[in-house]
Amino acid sequence: MVSKESLGRTIKTKRLARNMTMDTLAKRANITRATLSAIENGTGNYSIDTLLVVLGAIDLDIDLESIDNLEIPRKRAKRLNTKLDKDINRWLIMTIEQYCSFINKSSSEVYPKMVEKNVAAFLEEEYEMLHSMSTPTMNDYISTMMRD
């Protein structure tokens, strides 16, 4: 399991290794410099969507399950820390990881595109209908949505 602080240090190290300024990465991720600073310092409030866009902007691939318990809110969350919310979050992470494996790409590469196409939000909103689908069926379903 990774902590917010160690994740932030990893992001900063990767950014510096790429000779990127905070302003450059913040602009690439479409966030403020202050938000990037909070992420790199392991403090502040930011959404999982924001974190994943930052990871994608520096091509940093991490296991999404390792950040599941960081208590980073999802931008579209309507519930706070309920069992259902945690179940949805775990299912969403598992579904995204399985889809990434299916198409042989990293989650940091795929997730920003899922957010851009509103696929991640749709999966979350339709959890009750979708969570009982088999993995192959879900992968085909997501592939169709990603093409549109």
VENPE-V550500 format. One record per residue. N is the residue number from 1. RES is the residue in one letter. SS is DSSP state (H for helix, E for strand, L for the rest). PSI is psi in degrees with one decimal (* if undefined). D_LAST is the distance of its C-alpha to the last C-alpha in Angstrom with 2 decimals. Layout:
n: (N/N)
res: (RES/RES)
ss: (SS/SS)
psi: (PSI/PSI)
d_last: (D_LAST/D_LAST)
This chain:
n: (1/2/3/4/5/6/7/8/9/10/11/12/13/14/15/16/17/18/19/20/21/22/23/24/25/26/27/28/29/30/31/32/33/34/35/36/37/38/39/40/41/42/43/44/45/46/47/48/49/50/51/52/53/54/55/56/57/58/59/60/61/62/63/64/65/66/67/68/69/70/71/72/73/74/75/76/77/78/79/80/81/82/83/84/85/86/87/88/89/90/91/92/93/94/95/96/97/98/99/100/101/102/103/104/105/106/107/108/109/110/111/112/113/114/115/116/117/118/119/120/121/122/123/124/125/126/127/128/129/130/131/132/133/134/135/136/137/138/139/140/141/142/143/144/145/146/147/148)
res: (M/V/S/K/E/S/L/G/R/T/I/K/T/K/R/L/A/R/N/M/T/M/D/T/L/A/K/R/A/N/I/T/R/A/T/L/S/A/I/E/N/G/T/G/N/Y/S/I/D/T/L/L/V/V/L/G/A/I/D/L/D/I/D/L/E/S/I/D/N/L/E/I/P/R/K/R/A/K/R/L/N/T/K/L/D/K/D/I/N/R/W/L/I/M/T/I/E/Q/Y/C/S/F/I/N/K/S/S/S/E/V/Y/P/K/M/V/E/K/N/V/A/A/F/L/E/E/E/Y/E/M/L/H/S/M/S/T/P/T/M/N/D/Y/I/S/T/M/M/R/D)
ss: (L/L/L/H/H/H/H/H/H/H/H/H/H/H/H/H/H/L/L/L/L/H/H/H/H/H/H/H/H/L/L/L/H/H/H/H/H/H/H/H/H/L/L/L/L/L/L/H/H/H/H/H/H/H/H/H/H/L/L/L/L/L/L/H/H/H/H/L/L/L/L/L/L/L/L/L/L/L/L/L/L/L/H/H/H/H/H/H/H/H/H/H/H/H/H/H/H/H/H/H/H/H/H/L/L/L/H/H/H/H/H/H/H/H/H/H/L/L/H/H/H/H/H/H/H/L/H/H/H/H/L/L/L/L/H/H/H/H/H/H/H/H/H/H/H/H/H/L)
psi: (139.0/146.2/164.0/-39.8/-46.3/-35.3/-43.7/-43.4/-39.6/-43.6/-46.0/-44.8/-44.5/-42.2/-47.3/-36.9/-26.5/9.0/41.6/136.1/163.9/-40.8/-40.5/-47.8/-41.6/-42.8/-43.4/-36.0/-2.4/45.2/170.7/159.4/-35.0/-39.8/-43.0/-41.4/-43.0/-41.4/-48.5/-29.3/-4.6/27.8/-179.0/175.6/123.3/158.5/161.1/-34.5/-45.3/-45.8/-44.8/-32.9/-40.7/-46.3/-42.3/-35.2/-24.1/12.4/45.6/117.6/124.3/160.4/116.4/-29.9/-25.8/-18.6/4.4/-36.1/19.5/-5.6/43.7/123.5/151.1/139.8/-37.6/10.5/135.0/-15.4/155.9/112.8/32.8/163.7/-41.1/-43.2/-42.5/-38.8/-43.0/-44.1/-46.2/-43.6/-42.7/-45.0/-47.1/-43.8/-43.8/-44.1/-42.2/-39.6/-43.4/-41.9/-40.7/-41.1/2.5/47.3/162.1/153.6/-32.7/-21.6/-38.4/-42.4/-44.9/-34.8/-35.3/-38.7/-45.7/-39.0/7.2/19.7/-43.7/-43.2/-40.9/-45.3/-43.8/-46.9/-32.7/24.3/-48.6/-37.9/-34.3/-25.4/-14.2/0.5/148.8/158.8/-46.9/-40.0/-43.4/-41.8/-42.1/-41.1/-46.4/-41.1/-42.5/-44.6/-34.3/-25.5/-35.0/*)
d_last: (35.17/34.64/36.02/34.60/37.42/36.88/33.13/34.01/36.59/34.17/31.69/34.64/36.01/32.75/32.45/36.08/35.77/33.13/35.59/33.22/34.68/33.55/32.64/30.42/28.52/28.31/26.91/24.34/23.27/23.51/26.33/30.01/32.67/34.30/31.28/31.17/34.92/34.62/32.15/34.43/37.47/36.05/36.77/35.24/32.36/28.80/25.67/24.08/20.92/23.27/24.93/21.84/20.74/24.35/24.33/21.26/22.99/26.01/24.38/26.27/25.13/26.84/26.80/25.02/27.57/30.31/29.19/28.64/32.15/32.36/32.00/29.35/27.72/24.05/23.11/21.90/24.75/26.67/29.31/31.56/32.64/32.86/32.70/29.52/27.91/29.02/27.78/24.27/24.40/25.67/23.12/20.23/21.83/22.52/19.02/17.57/20.47/20.02/16.37/17.57/20.39/18.28/16.36/19.64/18.67/20.37/19.36/20.26/17.72/14.81/15.68/15.41/11.77/11.34/13.42/11.72/8.35/10.87/10.30/14.02/15.22/13.58/15.20/18.39/18.55/17.99/20.36/22.80/20.49/18.73/21.60/23.33/20.61/21.68/20.31/18.95/17.22/15.77/14.62/12.85/11.32/10.17/8.93/6.65/5.45/5.62/3.79/0.00)
